[in-house]
Amino acid sequence: MKALCCFAVLIIVAVSLASCAKVEPGYVGIKVNQYGSQRGVEDFPMRTGRVWYNPFTEDVYKFPTFIQSVVWTADTTEFSPADESITFNSIEGATINADIALSYGFIPEKVPRIFVEFRQNAQTLTLVYIRSQVRDAFSRTASKMKVMDIFGEKKQELLQTVKGYLTDHLGSKGFYFDMVSFVGALRVDENVRASINAVIEATQ
């Protein structure tokens, strides 16, 4: 009887030391060892389902593998109470402000690397790191283009070049990009807009 009681106690202790995390469809989970010789992120992401882990020595983090969609706008009543629009300059130095829509995702097998490098969740990565990379891509690309081209026939070329830049620079880190687009009209100061309208009228 005493042995049976001891065995029952051991079972209770073992169960209490184990926790279960559920990795939903559309996500991958990574298990992080916090202590011991195996400390660090496991090499391969776990798939969907229930995952048992030791809450005292391990943590489980979940990353989405479905497309992440975000819109950065100047309108403080839409997606954010702050102005998140992106500003860049043409080759002439004209300042252009734009609302940007982005769709991107995480490459599942590279999620552990993303976590090791950034130590941030998907939402924080989107709002901080990815946004800064998009802004840099627009600045680098638009600075080689004329403002008339950006407003005219090469607008789509600008967007495709930005997408290609993001893919080239962030693909190896574990990100893939599906779409970059403008939301609504591009904004410039009145003098630049008047010049653009004058050129359009002269052409017509």
MILO-837032 format. One line per field, with one value per residue (C-alpha): x, y, z; residue in three letters; residue number from 1. Coordinates in nm, 3 decimals, always signed. Layout:
REM MILO-837032
u	[X;...]
v	[Y;...]
w	[Z;...]
code	[ALA;...]
pos	[NUM;...]
***
This chain:
REM MILO-837032
u	[+0.000;+0.284;+0.460;+0.139;+0.104;+0.462;+0.403;+0.088;+0.280;+0.547;+0.281;+0.124;+0.462;+0.547;+0.215;+0.250;+0.592;+0.456;+0.243;+0.071;+0.063;-0.164;-0.019;-0.320;-0.347;-0.172;+0.103;+0.433;+0.566;+0.923;+1.042;+1.312;+1.526;+1.607;+1.856;+2.117;+2.357;+2.076;+1.982;+1.854;+1.605;+1.536;+1.655;+1.319;+0.979;+0.701;+0.385;+0.024;-0.121;-0.060;+0.297;+0.415;+0.691;+0.842;+0.722;+1.016;+1.287;+1.117;+0.899;+0.689;+0.641;+0.400;+0.447;+0.180;+0.256;-0.044;-0.012;+0.027;-0.154;-0.096;-0.182;+0.020;-0.182;-0.183;-0.545;-0.540;-0.898;-0.836;-0.579;-0.379;-0.419;-0.080;+0.026;+0.203;+0.226;+0.561;+0.751;+1.022;+1.188;+1.220;+1.549;+1.465;+1.416;+1.036;+0.883;+0.613;+0.390;+0.195;-0.034;+0.115;-0.042;+0.182;+0.126;+0.408;+0.474;+0.726;+0.895;+0.804;+1.138;+1.319;+1.103;+1.365;+1.625;+1.385;+1.322;+1.692;+1.781;+1.493;+1.342;+1.012;+0.663;+0.504;+0.309;+0.612;+0.821;+0.555;+0.511;+0.879;+1.133;+0.935;+0.798;+1.149;+1.266;+0.973;+1.045;+1.411;+1.320;+1.095;+1.362;+1.632;+1.414;+1.226;+1.545;+1.646;+1.315;+1.158;+0.848;+0.649;+0.740;+0.638;+0.300;+0.270;+0.357;+0.637;+0.434;+0.390;+0.759;+0.840;+0.621;+0.768;+1.122;+1.044;+0.901;+1.209;+1.439;+1.257;+1.270;+1.641;+1.737;+1.499;+1.429;+1.738;+1.629;+1.301;+1.053;+0.862;+0.663;+0.339;+0.225;+0.325;+0.079;-0.030;-0.361;-0.525;-0.349;+0.011;+0.055;+0.295;+0.302;+0.095;+0.389;+0.489;+0.129;+0.083;+0.396;+0.273;-0.070;+0.094;+0.301;-0.006;-0.209;+0.073;+0.100;-0.274]
v	[+0.000;+0.232;+0.156;+0.226;+0.562;+0.655;+0.560;+0.773;+1.068;+1.028;+1.026;+1.344;+1.517;+1.414;+1.542;+1.869;+1.925;+1.885;+2.130;+2.108;+2.374;+2.358;+2.466;+2.554;+2.499;+2.781;+2.808;+2.644;+2.615;+2.620;+2.483;+2.678;+2.509;+2.764;+2.562;+2.287;+2.175;+2.174;+2.537;+2.721;+2.692;+2.351;+2.311;+2.221;+2.384;+2.170;+2.133;+2.156;+1.966;+1.935;+1.968;+1.855;+2.050;+2.122;+2.470;+2.509;+2.457;+2.506;+2.761;+2.716;+3.005;+3.007;+3.180;+3.211;+3.058;+3.215;+3.547;+3.854;+4.161;+4.513;+4.865;+5.167;+5.485;+5.852;+5.816;+5.788;+5.657;+5.345;+5.083;+5.273;+5.589;+5.701;+5.820;+5.515;+5.629;+5.605;+5.900;+5.886;+6.119;+6.118;+6.176;+6.550;+6.558;+6.582;+6.445;+6.183;+6.042;+5.719;+5.473;+5.126;+4.779;+4.477;+4.102;+3.875;+3.557;+3.348;+3.048;+2.765;+2.584;+2.912;+3.018;+2.906;+3.124;+3.420;+3.373;+3.341;+3.657;+3.883;+3.742;+3.908;+3.787;+3.819;+4.136;+4.322;+4.212;+4.347;+4.683;+4.755;+4.557;+4.484;+4.839;+4.984;+4.753;+4.855;+5.223;+5.171;+4.984;+5.269;+5.529;+5.342;+5.273;+5.603;+5.808;+5.682;+5.774;+6.098;+6.215;+6.214;+5.848;+5.757;+5.921;+5.788;+5.487;+5.356;+5.341;+4.965;+4.927;+5.102;+4.860;+4.554;+4.676;+4.731;+4.381;+4.238;+4.428;+4.292;+3.938;+3.961;+4.106;+3.923;+3.592;+3.428;+3.539;+3.350;+3.603;+3.588;+3.872;+3.832;+4.188;+4.553;+4.821;+5.181;+5.251;+5.556;+5.850;+5.953;+6.281;+6.568;+6.937;+7.180;+7.312;+6.964;+6.871;+7.187;+7.102;+6.747;+6.874;+7.126;+6.855;+6.633;+6.916;+7.004;+6.641;+6.614]
w	[+0.000;+0.090;-0.240;-0.428;-0.255;-0.341;-0.703;-0.712;-0.570;-0.837;-1.107;-0.968;-0.952;-1.308;-1.437;-1.247;-1.404;-1.757;-1.952;-2.284;-2.555;-2.857;-3.192;-3.406;-3.782;-3.966;-3.703;-3.623;-3.272;-3.151;-2.820;-2.636;-2.371;-2.101;-1.897;-1.920;-2.190;-2.451;-2.386;-2.691;-2.973;-3.124;-3.481;-3.632;-3.585;-3.444;-3.647;-3.542;-3.249;-2.877;-2.752;-2.410;-2.244;-1.903;-1.798;-1.558;-1.819;-2.156;-2.336;-2.649;-2.892;-3.184;-3.521;-3.794;-4.133;-4.306;-4.493;-4.271;-4.407;-4.282;-4.400;-4.291;-4.341;-4.240;-4.125;-3.746;-3.739;-3.948;-3.852;-3.590;-3.379;-3.514;-3.859;-4.003;-4.364;-4.540;-4.686;-4.953;-5.206;-5.585;-5.768;-5.782;-5.407;-5.416;-5.095;-5.150;-4.878;-4.930;-4.760;-4.807;-4.800;-4.748;-4.748;-4.634;-4.440;-4.248;-4.410;-4.165;-4.161;-4.090;-3.794;-3.536;-3.706;-3.705;-3.335;-3.250;-3.444;-3.342;-3.021;-3.111;-3.191;-3.535;-3.457;-3.322;-3.620;-3.855;-3.685;-3.624;-3.827;-4.144;-4.161;-4.136;-4.416;-4.638;-4.574;-4.660;-4.980;-5.098;-5.015;-5.206;-5.509;-5.544;-5.509;-5.854;-6.020;-6.139;-5.958;-6.284;-6.338;-5.983;-6.038;-6.390;-6.596;-6.370;-6.048;-6.080;-6.160;-5.832;-5.637;-5.809;-5.745;-5.377;-5.352;-5.523;-5.289;-4.984;-5.121;-5.200;-4.861;-4.628;-4.803;-4.657;-4.309;-4.340;-4.483;-4.812;-4.972;-5.160;-5.236;-5.195;-5.308;-5.263;-5.092;-5.241;-5.403;-5.342;-5.156;-5.242;-5.154;-5.362;-5.567;-5.680;-5.754;-5.960;-6.162;-6.221;-6.334;-6.565;-6.734;-6.772;-6.925;-7.164;-7.271;-7.332]
code	[MET;LYS;ALA;LEU;CYS;CYS;PHE;ALA;VAL;LEU;ILE;ILE;VAL;ALA;VAL;SER;LEU;ALA;SER;CYS;ALA;LYS;VAL;GLU;PRO;GLY;TYR;VAL;GLY;ILE;LYS;VAL;ASN;GLN;TYR;GLY;SER;GLN;ARG;GLY;VAL;GLU;ASP;PHE;PRO;MET;ARG;THR;GLY;ARG;VAL;TRP;TYR;ASN;PRO;PHE;THR;GLU;ASP;VAL;TYR;LYS;PHE;PRO;THR;PHE;ILE;GLN;SER;VAL;VAL;TRP;THR;ALA;ASP;THR;THR;GLU;PHE;SER;PRO;ALA;ASP;GLU;SER;ILE;THR;PHE;ASN;SER;ILE;GLU;GLY;ALA;THR;ILE;ASN;ALA;ASP;ILE;ALA;LEU;SER;TYR;GLY;PHE;ILE;PRO;GLU;LYS;VAL;PRO;ARG;ILE;PHE;VAL;GLU;PHE;ARG;GLN;ASN;ALA;GLN;THR;LEU;THR;LEU;VAL;TYR;ILE;ARG;SER;GLN;VAL;ARG;ASP;ALA;PHE;SER;ARG;THR;ALA;SER;LYS;MET;LYS;VAL;MET;ASP;ILE;PHE;GLY;GLU;LYS;LYS;GLN;GLU;LEU;LEU;GLN;THR;VAL;LYS;GLY;TYR;LEU;THR;ASP;HIS;LEU;GLY;SER;LYS;GLY;PHE;TYR;PHE;ASP;MET;VAL;SER;PHE;VAL;GLY;ALA;LEU;ARG;VAL;ASP;GLU;ASN;VAL;ARG;ALA;SER;ILE;ASN;ALA;VAL;ILE;GLU;ALA;THR;GLN]
pos	[1;2;3;4;5;6;7;8;9;10;11;12;13;14;15;16;17;18;19;20;21;22;23;24;25;26;27;28;29;30;31;32;33;34;35;36;37;38;39;40;41;42;43;44;45;46;47;48;49;50;51;52;53;54;55;56;57;58;59;60;61;62;63;64;65;66;67;68;69;70;71;72;73;74;75;76;77;78;79;80;81;82;83;84;85;86;87;88;89;90;91;92;93;94;95;96;97;98;99;100;101;102;103;104;105;106;107;108;109;110;111;112;113;114;115;116;117;118;119;120;121;122;123;124;125;126;127;128;129;130;131;132;133;134;135;136;137;138;139;140;141;142;143;144;145;146;147;148;149;150;151;152;153;154;155;156;157;158;159;160;161;162;163;164;165;166;167;168;169;170;171;172;173;174;175;176;177;178;179;180;181;182;183;184;185;186;187;188;189;190;191;192;193;194;195;196;197;198;199;200;201;202;203;204]
***
